């Protein structure tokens, strides 16, 4: 870790009998970085990162002074820094394409006449296979085994590829399927709070930092590990040693006081925090939690709050190191020497928080008395739309008319072959799903106690409800079983279905065909209640329009009630064995009941046992034969993994950037188009372009699997880009789904088919959009698919941070309206678009955040219009990536000794 160390901060830290080298923040303050002891602790982590990596090129003394100046400007002055995370975390949906790209880069390296073994992660990478299990089977003791077997049947091609990657690449580990979700495995085992690396005879200690290919990587901030989600494209750059360019952030302090009242859960807390921060507006900012309440919070509660940073819009939601951090590291079986180092290091660096700590300086501060938190849900379409439990039923009635355009008195309909009917608002999916909540024993135990009390009274889940329990780690099963609660959950149909991300990602599996038919034939607004963090339309299940986030015990309660139209805060949710009404208060556990069971049933031995050999895998994983050497033996017949075309015809010298001349408009979108709308996700319809491709390649519809599982095949993914069933293109406003018009023919067709026709005509493409374009998960395919369809520019009113960066990483230029958006232009889609100023041949050369002009020509009336935009390539590093054709060609040429490497020298 070479450092110029301008402020002479490298010192020794003795912990027990071991001595570590570290870069001292107090020493930096004494040497001239005045006031940094008052920085938010998350900013101190960034500053240490720069001190340790100061090289005079990517990190300079001026950068260090700019961070110190934060005390005065509080992040209002734009200054770019180069952040180098300690490690990279991946899940398989986003990880597979990243490994595909690495394999393709090895092939390209060979084609350039260089050594393919140069392509290896330079930073440690952990990939957790957790997003591929689907809830095909549920409500039976054999559901888990059946789903695992089906998972391997569907994904064996991908898993063979990942097994090859785990043996071929250095610095790359794979956590096999059936272990848990990446965030919980990270929290319980991988993260260390303080990281170490050997440097000669010295061991250097520094804060554990991470970027991940899942936006909910932010969960680890609950363990005082600064981390956030990036696109797979940025992650690949970080893996290959490239720094992540970022502006010094504003930091919003969130003061927590008091304690949660009886009946409220950590889920209710995070939904409240999410609503408050969304209202405040924290996109692109850090949020750091502080206040008296921190001392009384568990790490599991902190992780729950940190998890939903993408939902409240922040880059991260950071909790400092505290006594709770030390207790959690100890309880989860971390090495004793590491735990001792964490405490000593945090105290030496001013990263520790306790009741004597002075509050840092923040850009702004919000405050919440946790005593004011009440049981809540969020929905029916967005995680920030919190509704209190007492108003959930009337709020749904309002949404039924205003959001879904359904009459309040629409009749219930019969379900073919069953002795029951269903209607609007019926809960057809009740899922205790991993990620936000299943790392938190308090809410899982609460769900088990609700199930126990309900089962004892003779309550049953309504027959139209699909129930599932998908914990984030095997430890959850251990403590639920030890407490006897798994048997009670099983009795209500909440049997284990898998360890991984299921319902929240769209892997909820199919509904019963008769129920699905009743919903679709009658246009019913069916609902889901899930303990996840994402409830965007079209995500959870194609048959379900209204989706509500809720705590695990409320998920069980709504499964019993069976409908969002029942006010479960006061109305009965069922009848006991004697026909007597049972109310929520009759089955809701007390805080003491939960705490008593947690204390007795959750033990360090469980964590030690489960994580003793975490990379080994089950018999299925161990039985996969590894094939291939330094380069991958691509199978042309595979419908899961294909060699992507990103490097076809690539030369050492990048082609000069050209202006966009006479482009066609592929799509025009409104506000809040998420990466769920853009990127292929969920199930693949047989009638879709992706479905047609798979059918042509001999795949039966039953074996289509999900888009997520096929992210390693660009042919599938580009066909699914902009193909979400709920997306609306203003060119074809009367049609829901990924449709557009081809001009000048005015033929209506899928966006993919139109893009291919334009490509055959040699036409570049542009996309128009409104505010907050690209919010949601950090999906690289939202950018990769955009580029492969031939889109050269997106013109939007504003962007989500990760998606904007990903577009640049794929060589697509993001442009931002300087005035009003596209609505004032009266766009129809027939326009021909020219964007000048991008070309390297221009006298002025393109600069970061440069203003450009867009020309519109309307063939129908011959009129021309011009409007200004700002180029949202925000810094010099992003400009280098863009001019190289994207981050992967940039890094590849760099490693091969191309012109970028020469320029850098």
SEKOLSE-546290 format. One record per residue (C-alpha): x, y, z; residue in one letter. Coordinates in steps of 0.1 Angstrom, whole numbers, padded with zeros to 4 digits, always signed. Each point is the difference from the previous one (the first is absolute). Layout:
BEGIN
XYZA/...
***
This chain:
BEGIN
+0000+0000+0000X/+0024+0027-0012X/-0008+0035+0014X/+0017+0033-0004X/-0013+0006+0036X/+0004+0038-0003X/-0012+0004+0036X/+0022-0027+0015X/-0029-0020+0013X/+0013-0036-0001X/+0004-0012+0035X/-0001-0033+0020X/-0029-0013+0020X/+0006-0027+0026X/-0029-0023+0008X/+0009-0027+0024X/+0032-0016-0012X/-0004+0011-0036X/+0011+0033-0016X/-0018+0015-0030X/+0009+0028-0023X/-0028+0026-0006X/-0006+0035-0013X/-0009+0021+0030X/-0027+0026-0004X/+0010+0018+0033X/+0036+0002-0014X/-0014+0016-0032X/-0019+0026+0020X/+0032+0009+0019X/+0019+0002-0033X/-0024+0026-0014X/-0033-0015-0010X/-0017+0021+0026X/-0034-0009+0014X/-0003-0035-0015X/-0008-0014+0035X/-0034+0016-0004X/-0007-0017-0034X/-0029-0025-0002X/+0015-0034+0006X/-0009-0011-0035X/+0020+0029-0014X/+0029-0011+0023X/-0001-0034-0018X/+0003+0018-0033X/+0028+0021+0012X/+0020-0030+0013X/-0005-0016-0034X/+0016+0030-0017X/+0029+0003+0025X/+0008-0037-0005X/-0001+0002-0038X/+0015+0034-0006X/+0022-0004-0031X/+0002+0036-0014X/-0021-0010-0030X/-0034-0016+0008X/+0002+0013+0036X/+0018+0033+0007X/+0007+0022+0029X/-0027+0023-0014X/-0025-0028+0004X/+0009-0004+0036X/-0004+0037+0007X/-0033+0000-0019X/-0014-0026+0024X/+0013+0019+0030X/-0017+0031-0014X/-0033-0019+0003X/-0003+0014+0036X/-0005+0034-0015X/-0019-0007-0032X/-0019-0032+0011X/+0002-0015-0034X/-0014+0030-0019X/+0032+0003-0021X/+0004-0025-0028X/+0033-0019+0002X/+0006-0034-0015X/+0020-0026+0019X/+0011-0035-0009X/-0014-0026+0024X/+0016-0035+0002X/-0022-0025+0018X/+0017-0028+0019X/-0021-0027-0017X/-0029-0007-0024X/-0032-0020+0008X/-0022-0016-0027X/-0031-0020-0002X/-0005-0024-0029X/-0025+0020-0020X/+0024+0029-0004X/+0031-0020+0006X/-0004-0025-0028X/+0002+0027-0028X/+0030+0015+0018X/+0018-0033-0001X/-0012-0004-0036X/+0016+0033-0008X/+0033-0010+0018X/+0000-0032-0021X/-0007+0020-0032X/+0028+0024+0010X/+0024-0029+0002X/-0010-0010-0035X/+0005+0036-0012X/+0034+0002+0018X/+0011-0030-0021X/-0013+0016-0031X/+0020+0031+0007X/+0031-0022+0003X/+0003+0004+0038X/+0000-0024+0029X/-0036-0010+0010X/+0011-0007+0036X/+0004+0037+0005X/-0038+0001+0003X/-0006-0008+0037X/-0017+0018+0028X/+0026+0022+0018X/-0023+0005+0029X/-0016-0029+0020X/-0034-0010-0015X/-0027-0021+0016X/-0029-0012-0021X/-0030-0015+0018X/-0024-0021-0021X/-0032+0011+0016X/-0024+0014-0027X/-0008-0031-0020X/-0023-0020+0023X/-0037+0003-0009X/-0031-0008+0021X/-0013-0028-0023X/-0009-0021+0030X/-0014+0013+0033X/-0020-0009+0030X/+0014-0036+0004X/+0029-0015+0019X/+0017-0009-0033X/-0002+0034-0016X/+0036+0010+0008X/+0015-0032-0015X/-0023+0002-0031X/+0009+0036-0006X/+0037-0006+0003X/-0001-0029-0024X/-0020+0022-0025X/+0025+0028+0005X/+0029-0022-0010X/-0020-0014-0030X/-0007+0035-0012X/+0034+0015+0007X/+0026-0028-0005X/+0016+0018-0030X/+0005+0032+0021X/+0012-0019+0030X/+0026-0019-0021X/+0012+0033-0013X/+0003+0014+0036X/+0018-0031+0011X/+0025+0006-0028X/+0003+0037+0011X/+0007-0010+0036X/+0029-0022-0011X/+0013+0021-0029X/+0001+0035+0015X/+0022+0011+0029X/-0015+0020+0028X/-0035-0013-0008X/-0021-0021+0024X/-0035-0015-0006X/-0025-0007+0027X/-0021-0029-0014X/-0038-0001-0003X/-0021-0007+0030X/+0023+0018+0025X/-0018+0033+0003X/-0004+0035-0015X/+0031+0020-0007X/-0009+0028+0024X/-0006-0023+0030X/+0030-0022-0007X/+0020+0033-0003X/-0014+0012+0034X/+0004-0033+0018X/+0033-0011-0014X/+0018+0017-0028X/+0002+0036+0014X/+0027+0008+0026X/-0007+0037+0008X/+0038+0005-0001X/+0019-0016-0029X/+0036-0010-0001X/+0026-0007-0027X/+0035-0012+0001X/+0026+0024-0013X/+0034-0015+0002X/+0007-0008+0036X/-0028+0024+0012X/-0037-0005+0003X/-0019+0031-0009X/-0034+0006+0017X/-0027+0022-0016X/-0038+0003-0001X/-0019-0028-0017X/-0016+0016-0030X/-0019-0017-0028X/-0019+0006-0032X/-0025-0026-0012X/-0020-0008-0031X/-0032+0000+0020X/-0013+0034+0011X/-0008-0014+0034X/+0037-0004+0007X/-0007+0030+0022X/-0013-0024+0027X/+0036-0005+0012X/+0001+0036+0011X/-0018-0013+0031X/+0033-0017+0009X/+0019+0033-0005X/+0013-0012-0034X/-0003+0028-0025X/-0015-0015-0032X/-0025+0005-0027X/-0013-0015-0032X/+0015+0006-0033X/-0008-0014-0035X/+0018-0031-0011X/+0020+0023-0023X/+0014+0021+0028X/+0006-0031+0020X/+0020-0015-0028X/+0022+0031+0000X/+0004-0002+0037X/+0009-0037-0002X/+0027+0009-0026X/+0016+0026+0022X/-0017+0031-0013X/-0011+0026+0026X/-0036+0010+0002X/-0003+0037-0008X/-0025+0019+0022X/-0007+0034+0012X/+0006+0008+0036X/-0035-0005+0014X/-0023+0019+0021X/-0007-0019+0033X/-0035+0002+0015X/+0001-0007+0037X/-0030-0020+0012X/-0004+0002+0038X/-0018-0029+0016X/-0014+0004+0036X/-0022-0020+0022X/-0009-0036-0005X/-0025-0020-0020X/-0034-0003+0017X/-0017-0033+0008X/-0013-0016-0032X/+0023+0019-0024X/+0028-0018-0019X/+0032+0009-0018X/-0019-0003-0032X/-0024+0028+0011X/+0030+0021+0009X/+0016-0004-0034X/-0032+0008-0018X/-0003+0031+0021X/+0036+0010-0007X/-0005-0007-0037X/-0030+0023-0002X/+0018+0028+0019X/+0031-0001-0021X/-0018-0003-0033X/-0019+0032+0010X/+0032+0017+0009X/+0018-0010-0032X/+0033-0017+0005X/+0009-0014-0035X/+0037-0001-0004X/+0006+0008+0037X/+0013-0020+0029X/-0023-0004+0030X/+0016-0006+0034X/-0019-0011+0031X/+0009+0014+0034X/-0018+0008+0033X/-0008-0015+0034X/-0020-0028-0015X/+0030-0016-0017X/+0012-0014+0033X/-0032-0020+0004X/-0002-0013-0036X/+0012-0035-0011X/+0022-0003-0030X/-0029-0020-0016X/-0023+0030+0004X/+0027+0023-0014X/+0005-0023-0030X/-0037+0001-0006X/+0001+0038-0002X/+0032+0000-0021X/-0014-0025-0024X/-0026+0023-0015X/+0023+0029-0009X/-0009-0005-0037X/-0037+0004+0010X/+0006+0032+0018X/+0023+0011-0028X/+0033+0004+0018X/+0034-0014-0011X/+0002-0017+0035X/-0014+0001+0035X/+0030-0003+0023X/+0001-0010+0036X/+0033+0005+0019X/+0019-0026+0019X/-0014-0005+0035X/-0002-0025+0028X/-0028-0017-0019X/+0024-0005-0029X/+0025-0018+0023X/-0028-0021+0015X/-0013-0010-0034X/+0034-0009-0014X/+0006-0022+0031X/-0034-0016-0002X/+0004-0009-0036X/+0033-0018+0006X/+0025+0025-0015X/+0036-0006+0010X/+0008+0014+0034X/+0031+0018-0012X/-0020+0017-0027X/-0027+0011+0025X/+0027+0015+0022X/+0015+0018-0030X/-0034+0015-0010X/-0005+0016+0035X/+0036+0012+0003X/+0001+0014-0036X/-0034+0017+0002X/+0009+0017+0033X/+0035+0011-0014X/-0016+0015-0031X/-0030+0017+0015X/-0024-0024-0016X/-0015-0012+0033X/-0033+0012+0013X/-0013-0001+0036X/-0020+0021+0024X/+0030+0024+0005X/+0005+0006-0037X/-0003+0035-0014X/-0023+0003-0029X/+0018+0006-0034X/-0007+0028-0024X/-0026-0009-0026X/-0014+0017-0032X/-0034-0002+0016X/-0018-0019+0027X/-0033-0019+0003X/-0012-0014+0033X/-0024-0028+0009X/-0012-0011+0035X/-0003-0037-0005X/-0028+0000+0026X/-0022+0016-0028X/+0004-0030-0023X/-0032-0020-0006X/-0007-0033-0018X/+0001+0008-0038X/+0000-0013-0035X/+0012+0016-0033X/-0019-0002-0032X/-0016-0007-0023X/+0028+0008-0025X/+0029+0018+0017X/+0021-0007+0031X/-0002+0036+0012X/-0038+0001+0000X/-0005-0009+0037X/-0034-0006+0013X/-0007-0006+0037X/-0016-0033+0008X/-0032+0017+0013X/-0005+0017-0034X/+0012-0027-0023X/-0035-0014-0009X/-0015+0034-0009X/+0031+0010-0018X/-0003-0031-0022X/-0036+0009-0007X/+0011+0034-0012X/+0028-0015-0021X/-0024-0025-0015X/-0018+0029-0017X/+0027+0026-0004X/+0029-0022-0009X/-0015-0031-0015X/-0033+0014-0015X/-0021-0027+0016X/-0035+0004+0014X/-0002-0004+0037X/-0030-0024-0003X/+0014-0024-0026X/-0013-0035+0008X/+0021-0029+0011X/+0005-0027-0026X/+0000-0038+0003X/+0033-0019-0004X/-0003-0029-0024X/+0001-0033+0018X/+0001+0015+0035X/-0027+0007+0026X/+0010+0036+0005X/+0001+0032-0019X/+0024+0030-0002X/-0004+0037-0004X/+0019+0033-0001X/+0024+0004+0029X/+0003-0037+0007X/+0035-0009+0012X/+0012-0027-0024X/+0037+0001+0011X/+0012+0003+0036X/+0038-0003+0000X/+0025+0002+0028X/+0028+0007-0024X/+0037+0006+0006X/+0020+0032-0001X/-0014+0028+0022X/-0015-0020+0028X/+0013-0036+0002X/+0033+0011+0014X/-0019+0012+0030X/-0009-0027+0025X/-0025+0023+0018X/-0024+0002-0029X/+0004-0037-0010X/-0007-0011+0035X/-0029+0024+0001X/-0014-0017-0032X/+0005-0034+0016X/-0018+0011+0031X/-0030+0013-0020X/-0001-0033-0018X/+0002-0019+0033X/-0029+0019+0016X/-0021-0002-0031X/+0006-0037-0005X/-0009-0006+0037X/-0033+0017-0005X/-0007-0019-0032X/+0004+0028-0025X/+0009-0009-0036X/+0014+0019-0029X/-0026+0008-0027X/+0001-0026-0028X/+0008+0026-0027X/+0032+0011+0017X/+0034-0012-0012X/+0022-0001+0031X/+0038-0002+0001X/+0030+0004+0024X/+0033+0007-0017X/+0026+0010+0027X/+0032+0018-0007X/+0022-0027+0016X/-0001-0035+0014X/+0004+0014+0035X/-0036+0012-0001X/-0012-0036-0003X/+0023-0010+0029X/-0015+0025+0024X/-0036-0004-0012X/+0003-0037+0004X/+0017+0003+0034X/-0028+0022+0012X/-0026-0024-0013X/-0014+0027-0022X/+0007-0015-0034X/-0026-0027+0007X/-0026+0027+0007X/+0009+0018-0032X/-0002-0033-0019X/-0035-0006+0014X/-0011+0032-0018X/+0017-0007-0032X/+0031+0021+0006X/+0023-0029-0008X/+0036+0006-0010X/+0001+0005-0038X/+0037+0010-0004X/+0028+0022+0012X/+0002+0030-0022X/-0017+0029-0017X/-0034-0012-0011X/-0032+0020-0001X/+0017+0034+0003X/+0019-0005-0033X/-0029-0015-0018X/+0008-0037+0007X/-0034-0005+0017X/-0008-0028-0024X/-0033-0006-0017X/-0034+0003+0017X/-0024-0029-0002X/-0012+0000-0036X/-0036+0002+0010X/+0007+0031+0022X/+0021+0016-0027X/-0028-0006-0025X/-0026+0016+0023X/+0022+0030+0005X/+0008+0006-0036X/-0034-0008-0015X/-0017+0025+0024X/+0027+0027+0003X/+0002-0005+0037X/+0024+0021+0021X/+0016-0028+0019X/+0026+0009+0027X/+0031-0013+0016X/+0014+0006+0034X/+0038-0006+0003X/+0027+0008+0025X/+0024+0013-0026X/+0009+0034-0012X/-0012+0003-0036X/-0037+0001-0011X/+0002+0017-0034X/-0028-0009-0024X/+0006-0031-0021X/+0029-0011+0023X/-0014-0025+0025X/-0023-0020-0023X/-0016+0008-0034X/-0034-0009+0014X/+0003+0024+0030X/-0005+0037-0004X/+0000+0012+0036X/+0030-0008+0022X/+0006+0009+0037X/+0032-0001+0020X/-0006-0011+0036X/+0018-0016+0030X/+0001-0038+0001X/-0026-0003+0028X/-0024+0022-0021X/+0006-0022-0030X/-0013-0030+0021X/-0029+0021+0012X/-0010+0010-0035X/+0002-0036-0012X/-0025-0009+0027X/-0023+0030-0009X/+0004-0006-0038X/-0008+0035-0011X/+0013+0036+0001X/-0036+0011+0003X/-0003-0013+0036X/+0012+0025+0026X/+0020-0025+0020X/+0008+0027+0026X/-0037-0003+0013X/-0019-0026-0020X/+0003-0037+0006X/+0025-0019-0021X/-0016-0034+0005X/-0019-0022+0023X/+0013-0025+0026X/-0010-0036+0003X/-0032+0010+0018X/-0009+0026-0026X/+0010+0029+0022X/+0015+0031-0017X/+0037+0003+0003X/+0017+0034-0002X/+0035+0010-0008X/+0006+0010+0036X/-0008-0036+0010X/+0029-0014-0019X/+0026+0028+0001X/+0030-0007+0022X/+0014+0023+0026X/+0036+0014-0002X/+0009-0021+0030X/-0012-0032-0016X/+0021+0007-0030X/+0031+0010+0019X/-0002-0031+0023X/-0001-0024-0029X/+0027+0019-0019X/+0023-0001+0030X/-0005-0037+0005X/-0001-0012-0037X/+0026+0021-0019X/+0035-0012+0009X/+0035+0007-0013X/+0004-0038-0006X/-0026+0002-0027X/+0020+0026-0020X/+0033-0019+0006X/-0015-0032-0013X/-0018+0014-0030X/+0030+0021-0012X/+0028-0025+0007X/+0001-0011-0036X/-0021+0026-0018X/+0015-0005-0034X/-0003-0038-0001X/-0037-0003-0011X/-0024-0029+0000X/+0002-0033-0020X/-0014+0017-0031X/+0027+0027+0000X/+0028-0024+0008X/-0012-0023-0029X/+0005+0027-0027X/+0030-0009-0022X/+0023+0030-0007X/+0010+0004-0036X/+0023+0026-0017X/+0033+0016+0006X/+0011+0037-0001X/-0027+0007-0026X/-0035-0013+0001X/-0012-0027-0025X/-0031+0018-0012X/-0029-0022-0010X/-0018+0015-0031X/-0031-0021+0008X/-0003+0014+0036X/-0031+0022+0006X/+0015+0011+0034X/+0035+0011-0007X/+0013+0016-0032X/+0031+0020-0010X/-0012+0036-0001X/+0008+0022-0030X/+0015+0029+0019X/+0036-0006-0013X/-0007-0011-0036X/+0024+0018-0023X/+0017+0018+0029X/+0034+0015-0007X/+0026+0015+0023X/-0009+0035-0012X/-0037+0009+0007X/-0021+0014-0028X/-0006+0037+0003X/-0033+0011+0015X/-0024+0012-0027X/-0030+0024+0003X/-0035-0015+0000X/-0015+0009-0034X/-0035-0007-0011X/-0009-0024+0028X/-0035-0014+0004X/-0019+0000+0033X/-0004-0035+0014X/-0021+0009+0030X/-0014+0029+0020X/-0006-0007+0037X/-0015+0019+0029X/+0013+0005+0035X/+0014-0026+0024X/+0009-0026-0026X/+0019-0025+0021X/+0026-0026-0010X/-0028-0025+0005X/-0017+0016-0030X/+0032+0002-0020X/+0018-0032+0008X/-0013-0034-0006X/-0014-0015+0032X/-0025-0026+0012X/-0015-0026-0021X/+0003-0003-0038X/-0032+0000-0020X/-0003-0024-0029X/-0013+0027-0023X/+0029+0024+0008X/+0030+0003-0023X/+0021-0018+0027X/-0026-0027+0001X/+0001-0004-0038X/+0038-0002+0001X/-0001-0028+0026X/-0027-0018-0019X/+0021+0002-0031X/+0028-0016+0019X/-0021-0029+0012X/-0008+0011+0035X/-0034-0009+0013X/-0020+0028+0017X/+0001-0019+0032X/+0038+0003+0000X/+0003+0037-0010X/+0011+0008+0036X/+0003+0037+0008X/+0018+0028-0017X/+0022+0003+0030X/+0012-0036-0004X/+0008+0006-0037X/+0020+0032+0006X/+0031-0018-0014X/-0016-0001-0035X/-0001+0034-0017X/-0024-0013-0027X/-0027-0006+0026X/+0007+0032+0020X/+0000+0024-0029X/-0033-0014-0011X/-0014+0007+0035X/+0013+0035+0003X/-0029+0025+0004X/-0023-0030-0001X/-0016+0003+0035X/-0037-0008-0001X/-0008+0033+0017X/+0022+0024-0019X/-0018+0027-0020X/+0017+0015-0030X/-0016+0034-0010X/+0005-0009-0036X/-0026-0027+0004X/-0020+0014+0031X/-0029-0023-0005X/+0021-0032+0004X/+0016-0012+0033X/+0032-0019-0004X/+0032+0004-0020X/-0015+0012-0033X/+0008+0029-0024X/-0005+0012-0035X/+0026-0002-0028X/+0003+0031-0021X/-0006+0010-0027X/-0021-0032-0005X/-0020+0006+0032X/-0002-0038+0005X/-0006-0009+0036X/+0023-0027+0014X/+0021-0009+0030X/+0028+0023+0010X/+0025-0027-0008X/-0013-0006-0035X/-0001+0037-0007X/+0036+0004+0012X/+0011-0029-0023X/-0017+0016-0030X/+0016+0034+0008X/+0033-0018+0004X/-0004-0016-0034X/-0007+0035-0015X/+0032+0013+0016X/-0019+0024+0023X/+0013+0010+0035X/-0027+0002+0027X/-0008+0023+0029X/-0024-0004+0030X/-0019+0028+0017X/-0010-0002+0037X/-0013+0021+0029X/+0012+0004+0036X/+0019-0027+0020X/+0009-0021-0030X/+0015-0033+0011X/-0009-0002+0036X/-0001-0034+0018X/+0024-0029+0000X/+0035+0005-0014X/-0006-0020-0031X/+0028+0000-0026X/-0023-0015-0026X/-0021+0032+0000X/+0031+0016-0016X/+0014-0030-0019X/-0034-0007-0016X/-0004+0037-0009X/+0034+0000-0018X/-0006-0033-0018X/-0033+0013-0013X/+0020+0028-0017X/-0009+0029+0023X/+0028+0026+0000X/-0016+0026+0023X/-0026+0002+0027X/-0016+0035+0006X/-0017+0003+0034X/-0010+0026+0025X/+0021-0017+0028X/+0018-0033+0006X/+0005-0025+0028X/+0037-0001+0009X/+0009-0036-0009X/-0019-0002-0032X/+0015+0033-0013X/+0035-0015+0007X/-0009-0033-0016X/-0012+0017-0032X/+0034+0017-0003X/+0017-0033+0008X/-0016-0015-0031X/+0008+0030-0022X/-0035+0015+0001X/+0000+0038+0007X/-0026+0012+0026X/-0013+0035-0008X/-0021+0021+0024X/-0026+0026-0010X/+0011+0035+0011X/-0036+0013-0003X/-0033-0018+0002X/-0001-0036-0011X/-0012-0016-0032X/-0037+0007+0007X/+0004+0036-0012X/+0015-0012-0033X/-0032-0018-0011X/+0019-0031-0009X/-0018-0028-0020X/+0030-0023-0007X/+0002+0009-0037X/+0028+0026+0007X/+0035-0003-0014X/+0026+0010+0026X/+0035+0014-0005X/+0024+0007+0029X/+0031+0020-0008X/+0031+0005+0022X/+0008-0036+0008X/+0025-0006-0027X/+0037+0000+0007X/+0003+0020-0032X/-0016+0030+0016X/+0023+0029+0007X/-0012+0003+0036X/+0001-0037+0009X/-0026-0014+0023X/+0005+0008+0037X/-0018-0013+0031X/-0034+0016+0006X/+0003+0020-0032X/-0031+0016-0015X/-0011-0013-0034X/-0028+0007-0024X/-0025-0026-0013X/-0017+0005-0034X/-0034-0014-0007X/-0014-0003-0035X/-0037-0009-0006X/-0005-0016-0034X/-0038+0004+0002X/+0001+0038+0000X/+0037+0008-0009X/+0005+0019+0032X/+0033+0002+0019X/+0005+0006+0037X/+0031+0003+0022X/+0003-0004+0038X/+0030+0000+0024X/+0011-0030+0020X/+0028-0006+0025X/+0023-0029-0006X/-0001-0021+0031X/+0034-0015-0004X/+0010+0016+0033X/+0038-0005+0003X/+0032-0007-0018X/+0000-0037+0008X/-0035-0005-0014X/+0011+0020-0031X/+0029-0024-0005X/-0024-0030+0002X/-0024+0016-0024X/+0026+0008-0026X/+0014-0035+0003X/-0034-0014-0009X/-0007-0010+0036X/+0017-0010+0032X/+0008-0036-0011X/+0019+0010-0032X/+0018+0027+0020X/+0012-0025+0026X/+0008-0026-0026X/+0022+0023-0020X/+0016+0012+0033X/+0009-0035+0010X/+0012-0008-0035X/+0023+0030+0000X/-0021+0021-0024X/-0002+0038-0004X/-0019+0006+0032X/+0027-0017+0020X/+0026+0020-0018X/-0019+0033+0006X/-0004-0009+0037X/+0037-0005+0003X/
***
